[in-house]
C-alpha cells in the first residue's frame, strides 16, 4: 500500500480492474478494508470517471496477512535479509544480474 491509503483513481483504477479480472488479491482486500468509495470526475464524461476507495490501513494489513497465510501450497518465511544471491550477468546485458535467492539473518537460504 502506498503512503496515501487509497486505491483507484483515473490511472490506477484501470490497473486495479485488470488485476481484479485476473483474480488478483488487491481488489478483494480493498473491498474488505474500504471505508469510503467515490467516483472521481463525475461531472465529466464516462471516459474519465475513476473509482477510488479509501482504505483502512490496519484492516488492509490484517486482511492481507490472513489471506496470504491461508493460501494453500504457499510457505511464508519471515526474517531479515542479510545478502542477495545473484546470477552471473548475461554477456549481452553486462552488469545486470538476477536475484536467484536471499540469505536470511539466521543463515537460511531461500
PyMOL commands that set and color helices and strands:
alter all, ss='L'
color gray80, all
select helices_A, chain A and resi 10-21+25-33+46-48+57-69
alter helices_A, ss='H'
color red, helices_A
select strands_A, chain A and resi 6-8+34-40+50-55+81-86+99-104
alter strands_A, ss='S'
color yellow, strands_A
deselect
rebuild
show_as cartoon
